[in-house]
Amino acid sequence: MKDRIVNTILIVLWIIVGVYMAGRETALHLYPATMYIDSIENDVVSMSTETGHVYAYAGASDEEVGGIMSVLLFDSFTPNVTDDRIVQVRYSGF
């Protein structure tokens, strides 16, 4: 019985530490970027960085072509930017 309680406590602690560390690790792989809106078609906003990387997201509201977007990206734990995902966007205007 005592071993069972100790094992249960260790498993719970392991889960808590794992969740905490996963959150910290993910936060280290977020980075900001500024992008310019290239086009808006069928509620999909297409935008690009100064270096030419193109990203898109669905859910256009007040955005206008040529506007500036502040974007938070997740690097997917890789050094390659082609697989980075958009986490958050903010329309900054012109």
PDB file of N, CA, C and O in Angstrom:
ATOM      1  N   MET A   1       0.823  -1.191   0.000  1.00  0.00           N
ATOM      2  CA  MET A   1       0.000   0.000   0.000  1.00  0.00           C
ATOM      3  C   MET A   1       0.870   1.258   0.000  1.00  0.00           C
ATOM      4  O   MET A   1       0.599   2.211  -0.730  1.00  0.00           O
ATOM      5  N   LYS A   2       1.918   1.247   0.828  1.00  0.00           N
ATOM      6  CA  LYS A   2       2.806   2.401   0.915  1.00  0.00           C
ATOM      7  C   LYS A   2       3.516   2.638  -0.414  1.00  0.00           C
ATOM      8  O   LYS A   2       3.676   3.782  -0.838  1.00  0.00           O
ATOM      9  N   ASP A   3       3.945   1.554  -1.076  1.00  0.00           N
ATOM     10  CA  ASP A   3       4.605   1.671  -2.388  1.00  0.00           C
ATOM     11  C   ASP A   3       3.667   2.262  -3.429  1.00  0.00           C
ATOM     12  O   ASP A   3       4.083   3.038  -4.289  1.00  0.00           O
ATOM     13  N   ARG A   4       2.422   1.892  -3.342  1.00  0.00           N
ATOM     14  CA  ARG A   4       1.430   2.395  -4.286  1.00  0.00           C
ATOM     15  C   ARG A   4       1.247   3.911  -4.132  1.00  0.00           C
ATOM     16  O   ARG A   4       1.148   4.628  -5.128  1.00  0.00           O
ATOM     17  N   ILE A   5       1.203   4.387  -2.907  1.00  0.00           N
ATOM     18  CA  ILE A   5       1.057   5.818  -2.637  1.00  0.00           C
ATOM     19  C   ILE A   5       2.281   6.577  -3.133  1.00  0.00           C
ATOM     20  O   ILE A   5       2.152   7.629  -3.759  1.00  0.00           O
ATOM     21  N   VAL A   6       3.460   6.046  -2.855  1.00  0.00           N
ATOM     22  CA  VAL A   6       4.701   6.685  -3.301  1.00  0.00           C
ATOM     23  C   VAL A   6       4.752   6.726  -4.830  1.00  0.00           C
ATOM     24  O   VAL A   6       5.115   7.751  -5.407  1.00  0.00           O
ATOM     25  N   ASN A   7       4.398   5.642  -5.478  1.00  0.00           N
ATOM     26  CA  ASN A   7       4.394   5.606  -6.947  1.00  0.00           C
ATOM     27  C   ASN A   7       3.393   6.608  -7.525  1.00  0.00           C
ATOM     28  O   ASN A   7       3.684   7.278  -8.516  1.00  0.00           O
ATOM     29  N   THR A   8       2.230   6.708  -6.912  1.00  0.00           N
ATOM     30  CA  THR A   8       1.218   7.659  -7.366  1.00  0.00           C
ATOM     31  C   THR A   8       1.722   9.089  -7.226  1.00  0.00           C
ATOM     32  O   THR A   8       1.548   9.899  -8.137  1.00  0.00           O
ATOM     33  N   ILE A   9       2.340   9.404  -6.103  1.00  0.00           N
ATOM     34  CA  ILE A   9       2.890  10.750  -5.896  1.00  0.00           C
ATOM     35  C   ILE A   9       3.983  11.044  -6.917  1.00  0.00           C
ATOM     36  O   ILE A   9       4.028  12.145  -7.466  1.00  0.00           O
ATOM     37  N   LEU A  10       4.854  10.092  -7.178  1.00  0.00           N
ATOM     38  CA  LEU A  10       5.921  10.289  -8.160  1.00  0.00           C
ATOM     39  C   LEU A  10       5.362  10.511  -9.568  1.00  0.00           C
ATOM     40  O   LEU A  10       5.871  11.346 -10.316  1.00  0.00           O
ATOM     41  N   ILE A  11       4.337   9.777  -9.919  1.00  0.00           N
ATOM     42  CA  ILE A  11       3.724   9.937 -11.243  1.00  0.00           C
ATOM     43  C   ILE A  11       3.082  11.315 -11.370  1.00  0.00           C
ATOM     44  O   ILE A  11       3.231  11.974 -12.399  1.00  0.00           O
ATOM     45  N   VAL A  12       2.372  11.754 -10.338  1.00  0.00           N
ATOM     46  CA  VAL A  12       1.746  13.069 -10.366  1.00  0.00           C
ATOM     47  C   VAL A  12       2.808  14.156 -10.477  1.00  0.00           C
ATOM     48  O   VAL A  12       2.651  15.087 -11.267  1.00  0.00           O
ATOM     49  N   LEU A  13       3.880  14.057  -9.706  1.00  0.00           N
ATOM     50  CA  LEU A  13       4.977  15.037  -9.789  1.00  0.00           C
ATOM     51  C   LEU A  13       5.612  15.027 -11.175  1.00  0.00           C
ATOM     52  O   LEU A  13       5.938  16.085 -11.714  1.00  0.00           O
ATOM     53  N   TRP A  14       5.788  13.857 -11.749  1.00  0.00           N
ATOM     54  CA  TRP A  14       6.381  13.742 -13.077  1.00  0.00           C
ATOM     55  C   TRP A  14       5.505  14.443 -14.116  1.00  0.00           C
ATOM     56  O   TRP A  14       6.018  15.126 -15.002  1.00  0.00           O
ATOM     57  N   ILE A  15       4.198  14.277 -14.009  1.00  0.00           N
ATOM     58  CA  ILE A  15       3.267  14.927 -14.938  1.00  0.00           C
ATOM     59  C   ILE A  15       3.312  16.443 -14.761  1.00  0.00           C
ATOM     60  O   ILE A  15       3.350  17.179 -15.747  1.00  0.00           O
ATOM     61  N   ILE A  16       3.308  16.917 -13.513  1.00  0.00           N
ATOM     62  CA  ILE A  16       3.345  18.358 -13.257  1.00  0.00           C
ATOM     63  C   ILE A  16       4.623  18.970 -13.811  1.00  0.00           C
ATOM     64  O   ILE A  16       4.570  20.008 -14.471  1.00  0.00           O
ATOM     65  N   VAL A  17       5.758  18.355 -13.560  1.00  0.00           N
ATOM     66  CA  VAL A  17       7.041  18.870 -14.067  1.00  0.00           C
ATOM     67  C   VAL A  17       7.060  18.821 -15.591  1.00  0.00           C
ATOM     68  O   VAL A  17       7.559  19.749 -16.227  1.00  0.00           O
ATOM     69  N   GLY A  18       6.531  17.767 -16.182  1.00  0.00           N
ATOM     70  CA  GLY A  18       6.489  17.655 -17.642  1.00  0.00           C
ATOM     71  C   GLY A  18       5.657  18.744 -18.281  1.00  0.00           C
ATOM     72  O   GLY A  18       6.069  19.325 -19.285  1.00  0.00           O
ATOM     73  N   VAL A  19       4.499  19.032 -17.724  1.00  0.00           N
ATOM     74  CA  VAL A  19       3.635  20.086 -18.257  1.00  0.00           C
ATOM     75  C   VAL A  19       4.309  21.440 -18.103  1.00  0.00           C
ATOM     76  O   VAL A  19       4.267  22.260 -19.021  1.00  0.00           O
ATOM     77  N   TYR A  20       4.931  21.686 -16.953  1.00  0.00           N
ATOM     78  CA  TYR A  20       5.602  22.957 -16.709  1.00  0.00           C
ATOM     79  C   TYR A  20       6.755  23.150 -17.693  1.00  0.00           C
ATOM     80  O   TYR A  20       6.896  24.222 -18.281  1.00  0.00           O
ATOM     81  N   MET A  21       7.567  22.133 -17.871  1.00  0.00           N
ATOM     82  CA  MET A  21       8.727  22.246 -18.767  1.00  0.00           C
ATOM     83  C   MET A  21       8.289  22.363 -20.226  1.00  0.00           C
ATOM     84  O   MET A  21       8.930  23.072 -21.002  1.00  0.00           O
ATOM     85  N   ALA A  22       7.229  21.692 -20.605  1.00  0.00           N
ATOM     86  CA  ALA A  22       6.750  21.788 -21.988  1.00  0.00           C
ATOM     87  C   ALA A  22       6.315  23.217 -22.291  1.00  0.00           C
ATOM     88  O   ALA A  22       6.587  23.728 -23.377  1.00  0.00           O
ATOM     89  N   GLY A  23       5.652  23.856 -21.356  1.00  0.00           N
ATOM     90  CA  GLY A  23       5.241  25.240 -21.541  1.00  0.00           C
ATOM     91  C   GLY A  23       6.422  26.177 -21.653  1.00  0.00           C
ATOM     92  O   GLY A  23       6.407  27.093 -22.476  1.00  0.00           O
ATOM     93  N   ARG A  24       7.440  25.969 -20.847  1.00  0.00           N
ATOM     94  CA  ARG A  24       8.637  26.814 -20.900  1.00  0.00           C
ATOM     95  C   ARG A  24       9.369  26.607 -22.221  1.00  0.00           C
ATOM     96  O   ARG A  24       9.827  27.569 -22.838  1.00  0.00           O
ATOM     97  N   GLU A  25       9.478  25.381 -22.645  1.00  0.00           N
ATOM     98  CA  GLU A  25      10.181  25.087 -23.888  1.00  0.00           C
ATOM     99  C   GLU A  25       9.477  25.724 -25.072  1.00  0.00           C
ATOM    100  O   GLU A  25      10.127  26.292 -25.950  1.00  0.00           O
ATOM    101  N   THR A  26       8.167  25.636 -25.104  1.00  0.00           N
ATOM    102  CA  THR A  26       7.407  26.221 -26.192  1.00  0.00           C
ATOM    103  C   THR A  26       7.588  27.734 -26.222  1.00  0.00           C
ATOM    104  O   THR A  26       7.743  28.318 -27.294  1.00  0.00           O
ATOM    105  N   ALA A  27       7.570  28.371 -25.060  1.00  0.00           N
ATOM    106  CA  ALA A  27       7.723  29.825 -24.991  1.00  0.00           C
ATOM    107  C   ALA A  27       9.070  30.264 -25.553  1.00  0.00           C
ATOM    108  O   ALA A  27       9.178  31.356 -26.110  1.00  0.00           O
ATOM    109  N   LEU A  28      10.087  29.438 -25.418  1.00  0.00           N
ATOM    110  CA  LEU A  28      11.406  29.768 -25.949  1.00  0.00           C
ATOM    111  C   LEU A  28      11.442  29.707 -27.475  1.00  0.00           C
ATOM    112  O   LEU A  28      12.374  30.220 -28.094  1.00  0.00           O
ATOM    113  N   HIS A  29      10.454  29.095 -28.071  1.00  0.00           N
ATOM    114  CA  HIS A  29      10.427  28.925 -29.525  1.00  0.00           C
ATOM    115  C   HIS A  29       9.414  29.838 -30.206  1.00  0.00           C
ATOM    116  O   HIS A  29       8.998  29.572 -31.334  1.00  0.00           O
ATOM    117  N   LEU A  30       9.019  30.901 -29.535  1.00  0.00           N
ATOM    118  CA  LEU A  30       8.151  31.924 -30.117  1.00  0.00           C
ATOM    119  C   LEU A  30       8.990  33.137 -30.478  1.00  0.00           C
ATOM    120  O   LEU A  30       9.919  33.493 -29.753  1.00  0.00           O
ATOM    121  N   TYR A  31       8.668  33.769 -31.590  1.00  0.00           N
ATOM    122  CA  TYR A  31       9.394  34.986 -31.960  1.00  0.00           C
ATOM    123  C   TYR A  31       8.471  35.934 -32.728  1.00  0.00           C
ATOM    124  O   TYR A  31       7.548  35.492 -33.413  1.00  0.00           O
ATOM    125  N   PRO A  32       8.726  37.243 -32.610  1.00  0.00           N
ATOM    126  CA  PRO A  32       7.889  38.236 -33.290  1.00  0.00           C
ATOM    127  C   PRO A  32       8.390  38.523 -34.701  1.00  0.00           C
ATOM    128  O   PRO A  32       9.570  38.340 -34.999  1.00  0.00           O
ATOM    129  N   ALA A  33       7.495  38.968 -35.554  1.00  0.00           N
ATOM    130  CA  ALA A  33       7.870  39.380 -36.911  1.00  0.00           C
ATOM    131  C   ALA A  33       6.900  40.465 -37.376  1.00  0.00           C
ATOM    132  O   ALA A  33       5.747  40.521 -36.948  1.00  0.00           O
ATOM    133  N   THR A  34       7.400  41.318 -38.258  1.00  0.00           N
ATOM    134  CA  THR A  34       6.562  42.335 -38.880  1.00  0.00           C
ATOM    135  C   THR A  34       6.377  41.939 -40.332  1.00  0.00           C
ATOM    136  O   THR A  34       7.348  41.622 -41.019  1.00  0.00           O
ATOM    137  N   MET A  35       5.140  41.953 -40.807  1.00  0.00           N
ATOM    138  CA  MET A  35       4.843  41.537 -42.172  1.00  0.00           C
ATOM    139  C   MET A  35       3.946  42.560 -42.847  1.00  0.00           C
ATOM    140  O   MET A  35       3.273  43.355 -42.192  1.00  0.00           O
ATOM    141  N   TYR A  36       3.952  42.520 -44.165  1.00  0.00           N
ATOM    142  CA  TYR A  36       3.123  43.405 -44.974  1.00  0.00           C
ATOM    143  C   TYR A  36       2.062  42.575 -45.688  1.00  0.00           C
ATOM    144  O   TYR A  36       2.363  41.510 -46.227  1.00  0.00           O
ATOM    145  N   ILE A  37       0.831  43.056 -45.693  1.00  0.00           N
ATOM    146  CA  ILE A  37      -0.268  42.324 -46.323  1.00  0.00           C
ATOM    147  C   ILE A  37      -0.143  42.439 -47.835  1.00  0.00           C
ATOM    148  O   ILE A  37      -0.105  43.541 -48.383  1.00  0.00           O
ATOM    149  N   ASP A  38      -0.080  41.295 -48.502  1.00  0.00           N
ATOM    150  CA  ASP A  38       0.038  41.238 -49.960  1.00  0.00           C
ATOM    151  C   ASP A  38      -1.330  41.151 -50.630  1.00  0.00           C
ATOM    152  O   ASP A  38      -1.584  41.814 -51.635  1.00  0.00           O
ATOM    153  N   SER A  39      -2.201  40.329 -50.064  1.00  0.00           N
ATOM    154  CA  SER A  39      -3.532  40.169 -50.662  1.00  0.00           C
ATOM    155  C   SER A  39      -4.519  39.650 -49.631  1.00  0.00           C
ATOM    156  O   SER A  39      -4.145  39.058 -48.619  1.00  0.00           O
ATOM    157  N   ILE A  40      -5.795  39.892 -49.923  1.00  0.00           N
ATOM    158  CA  ILE A  40      -6.885  39.364 -49.106  1.00  0.00           C
ATOM    159  C   ILE A  40      -7.911  38.789 -50.066  1.00  0.00           C
ATOM    160  O   ILE A  40      -8.530  39.519 -50.840  1.00  0.00           O
ATOM    161  N   GLU A  41      -8.087  37.474 -50.013  1.00  0.00           N
ATOM    162  CA  GLU A  41      -9.029  36.796 -50.896  1.00  0.00           C
ATOM    163  C   GLU A  41      -9.832  35.782 -50.099  1.00  0.00           C
ATOM    164  O   GLU A  41      -9.263  34.952 -49.389  1.00  0.00           O
ATOM    165  N   ASN A  42     -11.145  35.847 -50.216  1.00  0.00           N
ATOM    166  CA  ASN A  42     -12.038  34.900 -49.533  1.00  0.00           C
ATOM    167  C   ASN A  42     -11.736  34.801 -48.044  1.00  0.00           C
ATOM    168  O   ASN A  42     -11.700  33.702 -47.492  1.00  0.00           O
ATOM    169  N   ASP A  43     -11.519  35.939 -47.390  1.00  0.00           N
ATOM    170  CA  ASP A  43     -11.272  36.004 -45.955  1.00  0.00           C
ATOM    171  C   ASP A  43      -9.905  35.445 -45.541  1.00  0.00           C
ATOM    172  O   ASP A  43      -9.662  35.252 -44.350  1.00  0.00           O
ATOM    173  N   VAL A  44      -9.014  35.182 -46.496  1.00  0.00           N
ATOM    174  CA  VAL A  44      -7.671  34.696 -46.207  1.00  0.00           C
ATOM    175  C   VAL A  44      -6.675  35.820 -46.478  1.00  0.00           C
ATOM    176  O   VAL A  44      -6.605  36.357 -47.583  1.00  0.00           O
ATOM    177  N   VAL A  45      -5.908  36.163 -45.446  1.00  0.00           N
ATOM    178  CA  VAL A  45      -4.919  37.230 -45.551  1.00  0.00           C
ATOM    179  C   VAL A  45      -3.566  36.609 -45.875  1.00  0.00           C
ATOM    180  O   VAL A  45      -3.084  35.746 -45.141  1.00  0.00           O
ATOM    181  N   SER A  46      -2.962  37.040 -46.957  1.00  0.00           N
ATOM    182  CA  SER A  46      -1.633  36.594 -47.344  1.00  0.00           C
ATOM    183  C   SER A  46      -0.671  37.733 -47.062  1.00  0.00           C
ATOM    184  O   SER A  46      -0.905  38.867 -47.480  1.00  0.00           O
ATOM    185  N   MET A  47       0.417  37.434 -46.351  1.00  0.00           N
ATOM    186  CA  MET A  47       1.370  38.473 -45.990  1.00  0.00           C
ATOM    187  C   MET A  47       2.785  37.938 -46.117  1.00  0.00           C
ATOM    188  O   MET A  47       3.006  36.727 -46.127  1.00  0.00           O
ATOM    189  N   SER A  48       3.748  38.861 -46.216  1.00  0.00           N
ATOM    190  CA  SER A  48       5.138  38.455 -46.395  1.00  0.00           C
ATOM    191  C   SER A  48       6.069  39.287 -45.536  1.00  0.00           C
ATOM    192  O   SER A  48       5.742  40.403 -45.133  1.00  0.00           O
ATOM    193  N   THR A  49       7.234  38.722 -45.265  1.00  0.00           N
ATOM    194  CA  THR A  49       8.265  39.417 -44.498  1.00  0.00           C
ATOM    195  C   THR A  49       9.182  40.163 -45.460  1.00  0.00           C
ATOM    196  O   THR A  49       9.066  40.017 -46.677  1.00  0.00           O
ATOM    197  N   GLU A  50      10.083  40.956 -44.916  1.00  0.00           N
ATOM    198  CA  GLU A  50      11.074  41.673 -45.732  1.00  0.00           C
ATOM    199  C   GLU A  50      11.982  40.697 -46.476  1.00  0.00           C
ATOM    200  O   GLU A  50      12.486  41.014 -47.554  1.00  0.00           O
ATOM    201  N   THR A  51      12.192  39.513 -45.905  1.00  0.00           N
ATOM    202  CA  THR A  51      13.067  38.523 -46.529  1.00  0.00           C
ATOM    203  C   THR A  51      12.357  37.654 -47.559  1.00  0.00           C
ATOM    204  O   THR A  51      12.982  36.803 -48.190  1.00  0.00           O
ATOM    205  N   GLY A  52      11.045  37.866 -47.732  1.00  0.00           N
ATOM    206  CA  GLY A  52      10.312  37.151 -48.774  1.00  0.00           C
ATOM    207  C   GLY A  52       9.543  35.926 -48.331  1.00  0.00           C
ATOM    208  O   GLY A  52       8.933  35.260 -49.168  1.00  0.00           O
ATOM    209  N   HIS A  53       9.548  35.603 -47.055  1.00  0.00           N
ATOM    210  CA  HIS A  53       8.769  34.459 -46.578  1.00  0.00           C
ATOM    211  C   HIS A  53       7.295  34.833 -46.549  1.00  0.00           C
ATOM    212  O   HIS A  53       6.924  35.903 -46.066  1.00  0.00           O
ATOM    213  N   VAL A  54       6.462  33.946 -47.069  1.00  0.00           N
ATOM    214  CA  VAL A  54       5.028  34.222 -47.197  1.00  0.00           C
ATOM    215  C   VAL A  54       4.245  33.377 -46.206  1.00  0.00           C
ATOM    216  O   VAL A  54       4.493  32.179 -46.066  1.00  0.00           O
ATOM    217  N   TYR A  55       3.302  34.007 -45.521  1.00  0.00           N
ATOM    218  CA  TYR A  55       2.438  33.349 -44.559  1.00  0.00           C
ATOM    219  C   TYR A  55       0.997  33.752 -44.859  1.00  0.00           C
ATOM    220  O   TYR A  55       0.755  34.766 -45.513  1.00  0.00           O
ATOM    221  N   ALA A  56       0.047  32.958 -44.383  1.00  0.00           N
ATOM    222  CA  ALA A  56      -1.363  33.276 -44.593  1.00  0.00           C
ATOM    223  C   ALA A  56      -2.169  32.791 -43.397  1.00  0.00           C
ATOM    224  O   ALA A  56      -1.789  31.841 -42.712  1.00  0.00           O
ATOM    225  N   TYR A  57      -3.281  33.460 -43.166  1.00  0.00           N
ATOM    226  CA  TYR A  57      -4.212  33.018 -42.130  1.00  0.00           C
ATOM    227  C   TYR A  57      -5.632  33.386 -42.556  1.00  0.00           C
ATOM    228  O   TYR A  57      -5.842  34.316 -43.334  1.00  0.00           O
ATOM    229  N   ALA A  58      -6.584  32.647 -42.039  1.00  0.00           N
ATOM    230  CA  ALA A  58      -7.988  32.905 -42.337  1.00  0.00           C
ATOM    231  C   ALA A  58      -8.595  33.753 -41.231  1.00  0.00           C
ATOM    232  O   ALA A  58      -8.238  33.609 -40.062  1.00  0.00           O
ATOM    233  N   GLY A  59      -9.501  34.626 -41.599  1.00  0.00           N
ATOM    234  CA  GLY A  59     -10.195  35.433 -40.611  1.00  0.00           C
ATOM    235  C   GLY A  59      -9.959  36.917 -40.751  1.00  0.00           C
ATOM    236  O   GLY A  59      -9.808  37.619 -39.751  1.00  0.00           O
ATOM    237  N   ALA A  60      -9.924  37.402 -41.970  1.00  0.00           N
ATOM    238  CA  ALA A  60      -9.718  38.837 -42.192  1.00  0.00           C
ATOM    239  C   ALA A  60     -10.867  39.629 -41.602  1.00  0.00           C
ATOM    240  O   ALA A  60     -12.024  39.214 -41.669  1.00  0.00           O
ATOM    241  N   SER A  61     -10.537  40.777 -41.021  1.00  0.00           N
ATOM    242  CA  SER A  61     -11.593  41.646 -40.496  1.00  0.00           C
ATOM    243  C   SER A  61     -11.424  43.059 -41.060  1.00  0.00           C
ATOM    244  O   SER A  61     -12.090  43.416 -42.031  1.00  0.00           O
ATOM    245  N   ASP A  62     -10.555  43.854 -40.472  1.00  0.00           N
ATOM    246  CA  ASP A  62     -10.368  45.236 -40.922  1.00  0.00           C
ATOM    247  C   ASP A  62      -9.069  45.443 -41.706  1.00  0.00           C
ATOM    248  O   ASP A  62      -8.721  46.581 -42.022  1.00  0.00           O
ATOM    249  N   GLU A  63      -8.365  44.388 -42.017  1.00  0.00           N
ATOM    250  CA  GLU A  63      -7.084  44.498 -42.687  1.00  0.00           C
ATOM    251  C   GLU A  63      -7.230  45.052 -44.092  1.00  0.00           C
ATOM    252  O   GLU A  63      -8.259  44.865 -44.740  1.00  0.00           O
ATOM    253  N   GLU A  64      -6.185  45.741 -44.562  1.00  0.00           N
ATOM    254  CA  GLU A  64      -6.154  46.273 -45.921  1.00  0.00           C
ATOM    255  C   GLU A  64      -4.840  45.895 -46.574  1.00  0.00           C
ATOM    256  O   GLU A  64      -3.809  45.790 -45.909  1.00  0.00           O
ATOM    257  N   VAL A  65      -4.884  45.690 -47.887  1.00  0.00           N
ATOM    258  CA  VAL A  65      -3.671  45.360 -48.633  1.00  0.00           C
ATOM    259  C   VAL A  65      -2.672  46.494 -48.458  1.00  0.00           C
ATOM    260  O   VAL A  65      -3.024  47.668 -48.573  1.00  0.00           O
ATOM    261  N   GLY A  66      -1.420  46.135 -48.177  1.00  0.00           N
ATOM    262  CA  GLY A  66      -0.370  47.111 -47.937  1.00  0.00           C
ATOM    263  C   GLY A  66      -0.182  47.439 -46.472  1.00  0.00           C
ATOM    264  O   GLY A  66       0.785  48.105 -46.102  1.00  0.00           O
ATOM    265  N   GLY A  67      -1.104  46.974 -45.626  1.00  0.00           N
ATOM    266  CA  GLY A  67      -1.031  47.244 -44.194  1.00  0.00           C
ATOM    267  C   GLY A  67       0.086  46.452 -43.522  1.00  0.00           C
ATOM    268  O   GLY A  67       0.636  45.509 -44.091  1.00  0.00           O
ATOM    269  N   ILE A  68       0.398  46.854 -42.321  1.00  0.00           N
ATOM    270  CA  ILE A  68       1.464  46.218 -41.547  1.00  0.00           C
ATOM    271  C   ILE A  68       0.840  45.314 -40.483  1.00  0.00           C
ATOM    272  O   ILE A  68      -0.114  45.701 -39.808  1.00  0.00           O
ATOM    273  N   MET A  69       1.385  44.115 -40.346  1.00  0.00           N
ATOM    274  CA  MET A  69       0.917  43.158 -39.347  1.00  0.00           C
ATOM    275  C   MET A  69       2.042  42.857 -38.365  1.00  0.00           C
ATOM    276  O   MET A  69       3.190  42.665 -38.764  1.00  0.00           O
ATOM    277  N   SER A  70       1.704  42.817 -37.081  1.00  0.00           N
ATOM    278  CA  SER A  70       2.618  42.324 -36.054  1.00  0.00           C
ATOM    279  C   SER A  70       2.218  40.885 -35.793  1.00  0.00           C
ATOM    280  O   SER A  70       1.070  40.604 -35.447  1.00  0.00           O
ATOM    281  N   VAL A  71       3.165  39.974 -35.960  1.00  0.00           N
ATOM    282  CA  VAL A  71       2.856  38.546 -35.926  1.00  0.00           C
ATOM    283  C   VAL A  71       3.739  37.839 -34.903  1.00  0.00           C
ATOM    284  O   VAL A  71       4.928  38.138 -34.789  1.00  0.00           O
ATOM    285  N   LEU A  72       3.156  36.905 -34.162  1.00  0.00           N
ATOM    286  CA  LEU A  72       3.902  36.042 -33.266  1.00  0.00           C
ATOM    287  C   LEU A  72       3.945  34.665 -33.911  1.00  0.00           C
ATOM    288  O   LEU A  72       2.906  34.093 -34.237  1.00  0.00           O
ATOM    289  N   LEU A  73       5.157  34.134 -34.096  1.00  0.00           N
ATOM    290  CA  LEU A  73       5.334  32.860 -34.782  1.00  0.00           C
ATOM    291  C   LEU A  73       5.935  31.811 -33.853  1.00  0.00           C
ATOM    292  O   LEU A  73       6.673  32.138 -32.924  1.00  0.00           O
ATOM    293  N   PHE A  74       5.613  30.559 -34.114  1.00  0.00           N
ATOM    294  CA  PHE A  74       6.172  29.405 -33.411  1.00  0.00           C
ATOM    295  C   PHE A  74       7.085  28.677 -34.374  1.00  0.00           C
ATOM    296  O   PHE A  74       6.671  28.358 -35.489  1.00  0.00           O
ATOM    297  N   ASP A  75       8.326  28.404 -33.971  1.00  0.00           N
ATOM    298  CA  ASP A  75       9.312  27.836 -34.897  1.00  0.00           C
ATOM    299  C   ASP A  75       9.235  26.319 -35.065  1.00  0.00           C
ATOM    300  O   ASP A  75      10.083  25.744 -35.748  1.00  0.00           O
ATOM    301  N   SER A  76       8.262  25.665 -34.475  1.00  0.00           N
ATOM    302  CA  SER A  76       8.047  24.211 -34.591  1.00  0.00           C
ATOM    303  C   SER A  76       9.269  23.399 -34.163  1.00  0.00           C
ATOM    304  O   SER A  76       9.453  22.265 -34.606  1.00  0.00           O
ATOM    305  N   PHE A  77      10.096  23.981 -33.306  1.00  0.00           N
ATOM    306  CA  PHE A  77      11.305  23.332 -32.789  1.00  0.00           C
ATOM    307  C   PHE A  77      12.307  22.990 -33.883  1.00  0.00           C
ATOM    308  O   PHE A  77      13.099  22.062 -33.722  1.00  0.00           O
ATOM    309  N   THR A  78      12.288  23.722 -34.992  1.00  0.00           N
ATOM    310  CA  THR A  78      13.237  23.488 -36.081  1.00  0.00           C
ATOM    311  C   THR A  78      13.879  24.815 -36.483  1.00  0.00           C
ATOM    312  O   THR A  78      13.293  25.872 -36.252  1.00  0.00           O
ATOM    313  N   PRO A  79      15.066  24.777 -37.076  1.00  0.00           N
ATOM    314  CA  PRO A  79      15.701  26.012 -37.539  1.00  0.00           C
ATOM    315  C   PRO A  79      15.138  26.506 -38.877  1.00  0.00           C
ATOM    316  O   PRO A  79      15.436  27.625 -39.295  1.00  0.00           O
ATOM    317  N   ASN A  80      14.338  25.692 -39.542  1.00  0.00           N
ATOM    318  CA  ASN A  80      13.790  26.007 -40.850  1.00  0.00           C
ATOM    319  C   ASN A  80      12.549  26.893 -40.704  1.00  0.00           C
ATOM    320  O   ASN A  80      11.607  26.511 -40.009  1.00  0.00           O
ATOM    321  N   VAL A  81      12.526  28.065 -41.341  1.00  0.00           N
ATOM    322  CA  VAL A  81      11.380  28.971 -41.197  1.00  0.00           C
ATOM    323  C   VAL A  81      10.178  28.566 -42.047  1.00  0.00           C
ATOM    324  O   VAL A  81       9.084  29.091 -41.841  1.00  0.00           O
ATOM    325  N   THR A  82      10.349  27.663 -42.980  1.00  0.00           N
ATOM    326  CA  THR A  82       9.230  27.298 -43.849  1.00  0.00           C
ATOM    327  C   THR A  82       8.144  26.504 -43.126  1.00  0.00           C
ATOM    328  O   THR A  82       7.024  26.401 -43.626  1.00  0.00           O
ATOM    329  N   ASP A  83       8.457  25.943 -41.963  1.00  0.00           N
ATOM    330  CA  ASP A  83       7.442  25.190 -41.225  1.00  0.00           C
ATOM    331  C   ASP A  83       6.936  25.953 -39.996  1.00  0.00           C
ATOM    332  O   ASP A  83       6.216  25.385 -39.175  1.00  0.00           O
ATOM    333  N   ASP A  84       7.299  27.221 -39.862  1.00  0.00           N
ATOM    334  CA  ASP A  84       6.841  28.021 -38.726  1.00  0.00           C
ATOM    335  C   ASP A  84       5.348  28.303 -38.839  1.00  0.00           C
ATOM    336  O   ASP A  84       4.811  28.463 -39.935  1.00  0.00           O
ATOM    337  N   ARG A  85       4.692  28.360 -37.686  1.00  0.00           N
ATOM    338  CA  ARG A  85       3.244  28.564 -37.652  1.00  0.00           C
ATOM    339  C   ARG A  85       2.904  29.893 -36.989  1.00  0.00           C
ATOM    340  O   ARG A  85       3.592  30.342 -36.072  1.00  0.00           O
ATOM    341  N   ILE A  86       1.850  30.502 -37.461  1.00  0.00           N
ATOM    342  CA  ILE A  86       1.353  31.749 -36.883  1.00  0.00           C
ATOM    343  C   ILE A  86       0.593  31.429 -35.602  1.00  0.00           C
ATOM    344  O   ILE A  86      -0.298  30.580 -35.589  1.00  0.00           O
ATOM    345  N   VAL A  87       0.957  32.117 -34.530  1.00  0.00           N
ATOM    346  CA  VAL A  87       0.281  31.946 -33.249  1.00  0.00           C
ATOM    347  C   VAL A  87      -0.710  33.082 -33.021  1.00  0.00           C
ATOM    348  O   VAL A  87      -1.824  32.863 -32.545  1.00  0.00           O
ATOM    349  N   GLN A  88      -0.288  34.305 -33.369  1.00  0.00           N
ATOM    350  CA  GLN A  88      -1.128  35.473 -33.114  1.00  0.00           C
ATOM    351  C   GLN A  88      -0.814  36.551 -34.136  1.00  0.00           C
ATOM    352  O   GLN A  88       0.338  36.714 -34.540  1.00  0.00           O
ATOM    353  N   VAL A  89      -1.829  37.282 -34.551  1.00  0.00           N
ATOM    354  CA  VAL A  89      -1.632  38.418 -35.471  1.00  0.00           C
ATOM    355  C   VAL A  89      -2.323  39.649 -34.918  1.00  0.00           C
ATOM    356  O   VAL A  89      -3.364  39.558 -34.268  1.00  0.00           O
ATOM    357  N   ARG A  90      -1.726  40.803 -35.187  1.00  0.00           N
ATOM    358  CA  ARG A  90      -2.316  42.098 -34.823  1.00  0.00           C
ATOM    359  C   ARG A  90      -2.134  43.041 -36.004  1.00  0.00           C
ATOM    360  O   ARG A  90      -1.024  43.226 -36.505  1.00  0.00           O
ATOM    361  N   TYR A  91      -3.213  43.620 -36.429  1.00  0.00           N
ATOM    362  CA  TYR A  91      -3.159  44.584 -37.528  1.00  0.00           C
ATOM    363  C   TYR A  91      -2.638  45.910 -36.978  1.00  0.00           C
ATOM    364  O   TYR A  91      -3.204  46.461 -36.033  1.00  0.00           O
ATOM    365  N   SER A  92      -1.567  46.415 -37.567  1.00  0.00           N
ATOM    366  CA  SER A  92      -0.955  47.662 -37.101  1.00  0.00           C
ATOM    367  C   SER A  92      -1.345  48.853 -37.945  1.00  0.00           C
ATOM    368  O   SER A  92      -1.078  49.991 -37.558  1.00  0.00           O
ATOM    369  N   GLY A  93      -1.964  48.629 -39.077  1.00  0.00           N
ATOM    370  CA  GLY A  93      -2.374  49.726 -39.957  1.00  0.00           C
ATOM    371  C   GLY A  93      -1.323  50.039 -41.007  1.00  0.00           C
ATOM    372  O   GLY A  93      -0.578  49.153 -41.426  1.00  0.00           O
ATOM    373  N   PHE A  94      -1.259  51.284 -41.431  1.00  0.00           N
ATOM    374  CA  PHE A  94      -0.312  51.691 -42.472  1.00  0.00           C
ATOM    375  C   PHE A  94       0.871  52.373 -41.874  1.00  0.00           C
ATOM    376  O   PHE A  94       1.776  52.787 -42.599  1.00  0.00           O
TER     377      PHE A  94
END
